[in-house]
Every structure is written in structure tokens, then in C-alpha cells.
Amino acid sequence: MWKSGMKWMFLIIGTMVGAGYASGRELWQFFGHESGLAIILFTLLFICSVAITMKVSYQNQTSNYYALLEIILGKRIARFYDILIFFYLMSTTVIMIAGSGATFEAFQLSKWIGILFIVAFIIIIFIKGVKGVVTFNVIILPLLIVGLLSILLIYTMDEQLTFIISLDHQSNWTAAFTFTALNILAILAVIGAVGEKIQSNGEIVIASIGSGLILGITSFLYNNSLIQISEVIILYEIPLFAILKNYPSYTYIIMTILLWCAIFTTAISSVLGLVSRIARFLKYHMWQIALLLLIILTPLTNIGFATLVSFLYPIYGIVNLYLLCAILLFPFYKRI
């Protein structure tokens, strides 16, 4: 039970921790000043929504996200969110490719080197097969989370930051809902695909509480650190580099490599979702469809990583509020 629960926990965390989250850009977009209460609310909302989604998926033994959408939303609205997921995966792919470019820029290299680098690796993965990506994800994600938490804790102690939340200054508490809503669509897509592989309620408890607490603690530490450098964040496409700038170069290099790996695994997952959907209509090899997609999507990275995150993520956060409400209210009108 514990082993399986941990596996689902890392799958959920891996789905959420991509270029936007790990870089700090997504957190800063939604939170920032006066957001301590918002992050606590996000943690609770995330745990509840993941637990409900996993429970429904487990009870109905789902093998794809559309079946789960139909159960929670009904057929008519499920079709809308099915289309939304497709466009969400497309935009996520663009953001991850742009994130790779921004990562290479941190080393004074052209962003196009980073963009072409990740595009080439994605094509190679699809030629060779995508099974190894799952194992790669299980290894990289714990390292990224441990590395990120270590840096944030060291930074917190160095700067002597406080954890006290003043309830008089929490005007941004509503951000909890849009931030949770933004991420729940991708989480639902992944959970819907593994429902038939969940074997007990214990796994659901471990996965939902574990992922929620890890993401909640990391988000609080991260946001607390970003507040201290709010004046210079505008100068960085990736806010994490503003925190790392005063630390030894090897720390900078290690975290950059882990960040790029997180970007890469998220990009692979997004492209796989797109390819598997398109493959039903185009009778080509998976790598050929992936290549065609990347040729179409790569020029959109010209918009810039920070701009893409700041424009697209709030839109998805608002549109997904209905889905989040439907998930949270589901146990009240359907027994689970």
C-alpha cells in the first residue's frame, strides 16, 4: 500500500511540478505578497480534490481522463473540457520548450540552443520509446523536490525569514481557488488514466495527503523567499535564478540541470497526450506526429516563457473553476 501510494504521490507531484512551478514563475503569478492564507487554503483544496478524483477513478476503474470527466461533469460539459485539455497540453508544451530556452539563457547561451536541444531530445524519445520516461521521472522528481526544499530552507535561514502569517494582511486569499483550478485539469487527466491500477483506499490517502503537504510546504517556502526579491524578479524569466545568484556555482548548475529535467519530463508527458489523441485520426508513427506538432508549436515560444505563463495560466485558472467546484461538490450529490 505504501509503495503504491508513494508512486501515485510522485506521479501527481510530477504532473504539477513543471517549468512554471519549479522556476517560481507560476507561484509568483498567483501568490506573492499577502498570500500565506491562500497557500494554506490551496493545500487543503488540493488534498480534497485529489482524494475525491482518485476515489471516483478507483471506484469506476477508469483507464482514460474522458471517462472520469463524464462521471464528474456529465457528457455535454465533458466534451468542452476534453477540448480544453487538448489546448492545455498544447500550451503546456510551448511553455516547457520556452522554459528550456530560458534555462539556457541563464548560462549566457542563446534561447534557441535550449529550444532546439529539448525539441531534439523529445523526438529521440519518441523514436526510441517513451517507457523510460516514467522511470526517469521517478528518479528526477525526488531529487528536484529535495534540492528545491534544501535551497529554500537554507535561503530562509540565511535571510532569517519569518513564517508568521498575519491574518490582517491576507488580501490575496482567493488566489487559492484559481491556482488549484489551474493544476487540477492536468491532475485529473493523469488520475483518470490510472484509476484501474489503484488497489486500495489507503493508496488514495497516502497519495492525496502526501502530495498536498509536500506541495503546500514547498509553495509556502518558495513564495516567502520570492517576496524578499520581489524588486528584481522582473529582471528574471526564471525567478529561481534570482535566489540562486549568491550561492556557489555548483549549486546553480545542479539546480539548473534538475529544473531542465523537470521541464523535459513535463514536455514529454504533454506531447504524449497530444500524440495519443491525434494518432486516432492520423495514421503515422508517433515520432512523426510529435515532429509535426513541434514544428507547428516551436515558433510560438518567441512570445517568451514569462509572458506565456502570465497570460495563459490565469485564463486556465478561471476556466477550470467550474471543474474544481464540480469535483469538490461531487461527494454531496453522488455517494463515493
C-alpha positions as CSV (number, residue, x, y, z in Angstrom):
1,M,0.0,0.0,0.0
2,W,2.7,2.5,1.0
3,K,4.8,1.7,-2.1
4,S,1.9,2.2,-4.5
5,G,0.7,5.3,-2.6
6,M,4.1,6.9,-2.9
7,K,4.2,6.0,-6.6
8,W,0.9,7.9,-7.2
9,M,2.1,10.7,-4.9
10,F,5.2,11.3,-7.1
11,L,3.1,11.0,-10.3
12,I,0.8,13.7,-9.0
13,I,3.7,16.0,-7.9
14,G,5.4,15.3,-11.2
15,T,2.3,16.4,-13.1
16,M,2.3,19.7,-11.3
17,V,6.0,20.5,-11.0
18,G,6.9,21.6,-14.5
19,A,8.7,24.7,-15.7
20,G,6.1,27.1,-14.3
21,Y,6.1,25.8,-10.8
22,A,9.7,24.7,-10.3
23,S,11.0,28.0,-11.8
24,G,8.9,30.1,-9.4
25,R,7.2,32.0,-12.2
26,E,3.8,30.3,-11.7
27,L,3.8,30.8,-7.9
28,W,4.7,34.4,-8.3
29,Q,2.0,34.9,-10.9
30,F,-0.7,33.7,-8.5
31,F,0.6,34.4,-5.0
32,G,3.2,36.9,-3.9
33,H,2.5,39.3,-1.0
34,E,-0.3,38.6,1.5
35,S,-0.7,35.0,0.3
36,G,0.1,32.9,3.4
37,L,-3.6,32.0,3.9
38,A,-4.0,31.4,0.2
39,I,-1.3,28.8,0.2
40,I,-2.8,27.0,3.3
41,L,-6.2,27.0,1.5
42,F,-4.6,25.7,-1.7
43,T,-3.1,22.8,0.3
44,L,-6.5,21.8,1.7
45,L,-8.3,22.3,-1.6
46,F,-5.6,20.2,-3.4
47,I,-5.7,17.3,-0.9
48,C,-9.6,17.2,-1.1
49,S,-9.8,17.5,-4.9
50,V,-7.1,14.8,-5.5
51,A,-8.7,12.5,-2.9
52,I,-12.1,12.8,-4.5
53,T,-10.8,12.4,-8.0
54,M,-8.8,9.3,-7.1
55,K,-11.7,7.8,-5.2
56,V,-14.1,8.3,-8.2
57,S,-11.5,7.0,-10.6
58,Y,-10.8,3.9,-8.4
59,Q,-14.5,3.1,-7.9
60,N,-15.2,3.3,-11.6
61,Q,-11.8,1.7,-12.7
62,T,-11.2,4.4,-15.3
63,S,-8.4,4.0,-17.9
64,N,-8.6,7.5,-19.5
65,Y,-9.4,11.0,-18.4
66,Y,-12.5,11.4,-20.6
67,A,-14.4,8.6,-18.7
68,L,-13.6,10.5,-15.4
69,L,-14.8,13.8,-16.9
70,E,-18.1,12.2,-18.0
71,I,-18.7,10.9,-14.5
72,I,-18.0,14.2,-12.7
73,L,-19.3,16.7,-15.3
74,G,-21.8,14.8,-17.5
75,K,-21.4,14.1,-21.2
76,R,-22.1,17.6,-22.6
77,I,-19.7,19.6,-20.3
78,A,-17.1,16.8,-20.5
79,R,-16.8,17.4,-24.3
80,F,-15.9,21.0,-23.6
81,Y,-13.2,20.1,-21.1
82,D,-11.9,17.4,-23.4
83,I,-11.2,20.1,-26.0
84,L,-9.8,22.3,-23.2
85,I,-7.3,19.6,-22.2
86,F,-6.1,19.3,-25.7
87,F,-5.4,23.1,-25.9
88,Y,-4.0,23.0,-22.4
89,L,-1.5,20.3,-23.4
90,M,-0.5,22.3,-26.5
91,S,0.1,25.5,-24.4
92,T,2.0,23.5,-21.8
93,T,4.3,22.1,-24.5
94,V,5.0,25.6,-25.7
95,I,5.7,26.8,-22.2
96,M,8.1,23.9,-21.5
97,I,10.0,24.5,-24.7
98,A,10.2,28.2,-23.9
99,G,11.3,27.2,-20.4
100,S,14.2,25.2,-21.8
101,G,15.2,28.3,-23.8
102,A,15.1,30.5,-20.7
103,T,17.2,27.9,-18.8
104,F,20.0,28.1,-21.4
105,E,19.8,31.9,-21.3
106,A,20.9,31.7,-17.7
107,F,24.2,30.4,-18.9
108,Q,24.5,33.3,-21.4
109,L,23.6,31.0,-24.3
110,S,21.0,31.7,-27.0
111,K,17.5,30.6,-26.0
112,W,17.3,28.9,-29.4
113,I,20.0,26.4,-28.4
114,G,17.9,25.4,-25.4
115,I,14.7,25.2,-27.6
116,L,16.3,23.1,-30.3
117,F,18.0,20.9,-27.6
118,I,14.7,20.0,-25.9
119,V,12.9,19.5,-29.3
120,A,15.7,17.1,-30.5
121,F,15.5,15.1,-27.3
122,I,11.7,14.8,-27.4
123,I,11.9,13.5,-31.0
124,I,14.6,11.0,-29.9
125,I,12.5,9.8,-27.0
126,F,9.5,9.2,-29.3
127,I,11.7,7.3,-31.8
128,K,13.2,5.1,-29.0
129,G,10.0,4.7,-27.0
130,V,8.6,6.6,-24.0
131,K,8.6,3.8,-21.3
132,G,11.9,5.1,-19.9
133,V,10.4,8.5,-19.2
134,V,8.3,7.1,-16.3
135,T,11.4,5.7,-14.6
136,F,13.3,8.9,-15.3
137,N,10.5,10.9,-13.7
138,V,10.6,8.8,-10.5
139,I,14.4,9.4,-10.1
140,I,14.5,13.1,-11.0
141,L,11.4,14.4,-9.2
142,P,12.5,13.4,-5.6
143,L,15.9,14.9,-6.4
144,L,14.3,18.2,-7.6
145,I,12.0,18.4,-4.6
146,V,14.8,17.7,-2.1
147,G,17.1,20.1,-3.9
148,L,14.4,22.8,-4.1
149,L,13.4,22.4,-0.4
150,S,17.1,22.4,0.7
151,I,17.8,25.7,-1.2
152,L,14.6,27.3,0.1
153,L,15.4,26.3,3.7
154,I,19.0,27.5,3.5
155,Y,17.8,30.8,2.0
156,T,15.1,31.1,4.7
157,M,17.7,30.6,7.5
158,D,20.3,32.9,5.8
159,E,17.8,35.7,5.4
160,Q,16.2,34.9,8.8
161,L,12.7,34.9,7.2
162,T,9.7,34.6,9.4
163,F,6.8,32.1,9.0
164,I,4.3,34.1,10.9
165,I,1.0,34.7,9.0
166,S,-0.8,38.0,9.9
167,L,-4.5,37.4,9.3
168,D,-4.9,41.2,8.9
169,H,-2.9,41.2,5.7
170,Q,-4.2,38.3,3.6
171,S,-6.0,40.1,0.8
172,N,-4.9,37.5,-1.8
173,W,-6.6,34.5,-0.2
174,T,-8.9,34.0,-3.3
175,A,-5.8,33.0,-5.4
176,A,-6.0,29.6,-3.7
177,F,-9.0,28.7,-5.9
178,T,-7.6,29.8,-9.3
179,F,-4.2,28.2,-8.5
180,T,-5.8,24.9,-7.5
181,A,-8.1,25.1,-10.5
182,L,-5.2,25.7,-12.9
183,N,-3.5,22.5,-11.9
184,I,-6.5,20.2,-11.3
185,L,-7.1,19.7,-15.0
186,A,-3.7,18.1,-15.6
187,I,-4.1,16.1,-12.4
188,L,-7.5,14.8,-13.4
189,A,-6.1,13.8,-16.8
190,V,-3.4,11.7,-15.2
191,I,-5.5,10.2,-12.4
192,G,-8.2,9.2,-14.9
193,A,-5.6,7.1,-16.8
194,V,-4.6,5.1,-13.7
195,G,-7.9,4.5,-12.0
196,E,-7.9,0.8,-12.8
197,K,-4.4,0.4,-11.3
198,I,-5.3,1.8,-7.9
199,Q,-5.9,-1.1,-5.5
200,S,-7.0,0.4,-2.2
201,N,-8.3,3.4,-0.3
202,G,-5.1,3.5,1.6
203,E,-3.1,4.4,-1.5
204,I,-5.5,7.3,-2.1
205,V,-5.0,8.7,1.4
206,I,-1.2,8.5,1.1
207,A,-1.1,10.0,-2.4
208,S,-3.5,12.9,-1.7
209,I,-2.3,14.0,1.7
210,G,1.4,13.4,0.8
211,S,1.3,15.3,-2.4
212,G,-0.8,18.1,-0.9
213,L,1.5,18.6,2.1
214,I,4.8,18.5,0.1
215,L,3.4,21.0,-2.5
216,G,1.9,23.2,0.2
217,I,5.2,23.4,2.3
218,T,7.3,23.9,-0.8
219,S,4.9,26.6,-2.1
220,F,4.9,28.5,1.2
221,L,8.8,28.4,1.5
222,Y,9.1,29.4,-2.2
223,N,6.7,32.2,-2.0
224,N,8.2,33.5,1.2
225,S,11.6,33.6,-0.5
226,L,10.3,35.3,-3.6
227,I,8.8,38.1,-1.6
228,Q,12.3,39.0,-0.4
229,I,13.5,39.5,-4.0
230,S,10.3,41.0,-5.5
231,E,12.1,44.1,-6.7
232,V,14.4,42.1,-9.0
233,I,12.0,39.3,-10.2
234,I,11.1,41.4,-13.2
235,L,14.7,41.0,-14.4
236,Y,14.5,37.2,-14.5
237,E,12.5,34.9,-16.7
238,I,13.1,32.2,-14.1
239,P,12.8,33.7,-10.5
240,L,14.6,30.7,-9.0
241,F,17.9,32.1,-10.5
242,A,17.4,35.3,-8.5
243,I,17.5,33.2,-5.3
244,L,20.5,31.1,-6.5
245,K,22.6,34.0,-7.7
246,N,24.5,34.4,-4.3
247,Y,25.2,30.7,-3.9
248,P,28.2,28.7,-5.1
249,S,28.3,28.0,-8.9
250,Y,27.9,24.2,-8.4
251,T,24.6,24.8,-6.6
252,Y,23.4,26.9,-9.6
253,I,24.5,24.3,-12.1
254,I,22.9,21.3,-10.2
255,M,19.5,23.1,-9.7
256,T,19.5,24.2,-13.4
257,I,20.1,20.7,-14.6
258,L,17.3,19.4,-12.3
259,L,15.0,22.2,-13.4
260,W,15.6,21.3,-17.1
261,C,14.9,17.6,-16.4
262,A,11.6,18.6,-14.8
263,I,10.8,20.7,-17.9
264,F,11.8,17.8,-20.1
265,T,9.6,15.2,-18.4
266,T,6.6,17.6,-18.4
267,A,7.1,18.3,-22.0
268,I,7.3,14.6,-22.8
269,S,4.0,14.0,-20.9
270,S,2.2,16.8,-22.7
271,V,3.4,15.7,-26.2
272,L,2.5,12.1,-25.4
273,G,-1.0,13.2,-24.5
274,L,-1.3,15.2,-27.8
275,V,0.2,12.5,-29.9
276,S,-2.0,9.7,-28.5
277,R,-5.1,11.9,-29.2
278,I,-4.0,12.8,-32.8
279,A,-2.9,9.2,-33.6
280,R,-6.6,8.2,-33.8
281,F,-7.0,10.5,-36.8
282,L,-3.5,10.4,-38.5
283,K,-2.0,7.0,-39.3
284,Y,1.6,7.9,-38.8
285,H,4.3,6.8,-36.4
286,M,4.3,8.5,-33.0
287,W,7.6,10.3,-33.6
288,Q,6.3,11.7,-37.0
289,I,3.2,13.2,-35.3
290,A,5.5,14.5,-32.5
291,L,7.8,16.1,-35.1
292,L,4.9,17.7,-36.9
293,L,3.5,19.1,-33.6
294,L,6.8,20.5,-32.5
295,I,7.3,22.2,-35.9
296,I,3.9,23.9,-35.5
297,L,4.3,24.8,-31.8
298,T,8.0,25.9,-31.6
299,P,7.6,29.3,-33.3
300,L,5.1,30.2,-30.5
301,T,8.0,30.2,-28.0
302,N,9.0,33.5,-29.4
303,I,6.4,35.1,-27.1
304,G,8.7,34.3,-24.2
305,F,8.4,32.0,-21.1
306,A,7.4,34.6,-18.6
307,T,4.8,36.2,-21.0
308,L,3.3,32.8,-21.8
309,V,2.9,31.9,-18.1
310,S,1.5,35.3,-17.1
311,F,-1.0,35.3,-20.0
312,L,-2.2,31.6,-20.2
313,Y,-2.1,30.4,-16.7
314,P,-4.6,32.9,-15.2
315,I,-7.0,32.1,-18.1
316,Y,-6.9,28.4,-17.4
317,G,-7.2,29.0,-13.7
318,I,-10.5,30.9,-14.2
319,V,-11.9,28.5,-16.8
320,N,-11.2,25.5,-14.6
321,L,-13.0,26.9,-11.5
322,Y,-16.2,25.1,-12.7
323,L,-14.3,21.8,-12.8
324,L,-12.8,22.4,-9.3
325,C,-16.3,23.2,-7.9
326,A,-17.8,20.1,-9.6
327,I,-15.0,17.9,-8.0
328,L,-15.4,19.3,-4.5
329,L,-19.2,19.1,-4.6
330,F,-19.3,15.6,-6.2
331,P,-19.5,13.7,-2.8
332,F,-22.5,15.8,-1.8
333,Y,-24.7,14.8,-4.7
334,K,-23.1,11.4,-5.5
335,R,-22.1,8.9,-2.8
336,I,-18.5,7.8,-3.0
